[in-house]
Amino acid sequence: MRSYEDPAAAIRYLGQKVFGIHLKDVSSRSNDSEVIGLGEGILDTEELFAALRETQMPEDIACSLEYLGQPSEPVPSFCVHLHWQKTY
């Protein structure tokens, strides 16, 4: 995202050559932006998962989630991340 790549377009271009993805959402494209909840920042999460479905990614694709949630209440924002994971 910070490199101005469109993740969904990259997935569509590379197709089944993708063996794993690392997900994180950030508040802006600047180098000092915050890592925030998936779907709450500049990542078009719906489009990303649509691209994964369209390219018929295998169900066992490696998917890591970078998550720096609210330490005082980690469960609510983690549930949002799980929602997006289940969407795929």
C-alpha positions as CSV (number, residue, x, y, z in Angstrom):
1,M,0.0,0.0,0.0
2,R,2.7,2.4,0.9
3,S,4.4,1.6,-2.4
4,Y,1.2,2.7,-4.2
5,E,0.6,-0.8,-5.5
6,D,-3.0,-1.9,-5.7
7,P,-3.1,-5.3,-3.9
8,A,-6.2,-6.5,-5.6
9,A,-4.8,-5.7,-9.0
10,A,-1.5,-7.4,-8.1
11,I,-3.4,-10.6,-7.1
12,R,-5.4,-10.5,-10.3
13,Y,-2.2,-10.0,-12.3
14,L,-0.2,-12.8,-10.6
15,G,-3.2,-15.2,-10.3
16,Q,-2.4,-18.6,-8.8
17,K,1.3,-17.7,-8.7
18,V,0.6,-16.2,-5.3
19,F,1.3,-18.7,-2.5
20,G,0.9,-16.5,0.5
21,I,-0.2,-13.0,1.5
22,H,0.5,-10.8,4.4
23,L,-2.4,-8.6,5.4
24,K,-2.3,-5.3,7.3
25,D,-4.1,-2.1,7.0
26,V,-2.6,1.3,7.6
27,S,-4.1,4.8,8.3
28,S,-2.3,6.5,5.4
29,R,0.4,6.0,2.8
30,S,3.0,7.9,4.8
31,N,6.0,5.9,6.3
32,D,4.9,6.8,9.8
33,S,1.3,5.7,9.4
34,E,-0.4,3.6,12.1
35,V,-1.2,-0.1,11.6
36,I,-4.9,-0.3,12.3
37,G,-7.7,-2.8,12.1
38,L,-8.3,-4.6,8.8
39,G,-10.9,-2.8,6.8
40,E,-10.5,0.4,8.8
41,G,-7.7,2.0,6.8
42,I,-6.7,2.5,3.2
43,L,-6.8,-1.1,2.2
44,D,-9.8,-1.9,0.1
45,T,-10.5,-5.1,2.0
46,E,-13.6,-6.1,0.0
47,E,-11.8,-5.7,-3.3
48,L,-8.8,-7.7,-2.0
49,F,-11.0,-10.6,-1.0
50,A,-13.0,-10.4,-4.2
51,A,-9.7,-10.7,-6.2
52,L,-8.7,-13.7,-4.1
53,R,-12.1,-15.4,-4.9
54,E,-11.9,-14.5,-8.6
55,T,-8.5,-16.0,-9.0
56,Q,-9.6,-19.1,-7.3
57,M,-6.8,-19.1,-4.7
58,P,-6.4,-22.5,-3.0
59,E,-8.1,-22.7,0.4
60,D,-4.8,-23.5,2.1
61,I,-3.0,-20.3,0.9
62,A,-0.7,-19.0,3.6
63,C,-2.2,-15.8,5.0
64,S,-0.6,-13.9,7.8
65,L,-2.3,-11.0,9.5
66,E,-0.3,-8.1,11.0
67,Y,-2.4,-7.0,13.9
68,L,-1.5,-4.2,16.4
69,G,-4.9,-3.9,18.1
70,Q,-5.8,-1.9,21.1
71,P,-3.9,-3.5,24.0
72,S,-6.6,-2.5,26.5
73,E,-9.4,-4.2,24.5
74,P,-7.9,-6.5,21.9
75,V,-11.0,-8.7,21.3
76,P,-13.4,-6.3,19.5
77,S,-11.0,-5.3,16.8
78,F,-9.6,-8.8,16.4
79,C,-13.2,-10.0,15.7
80,V,-13.3,-7.5,12.8
81,H,-10.2,-9.2,11.4
82,L,-11.7,-12.6,11.8
83,H,-14.8,-11.4,9.9
84,W,-12.7,-10.4,6.9
85,Q,-10.8,-13.7,7.1
86,K,-14.0,-15.7,7.1
87,T,-15.3,-13.6,4.1
88,Y,-12.7,-15.2,1.9
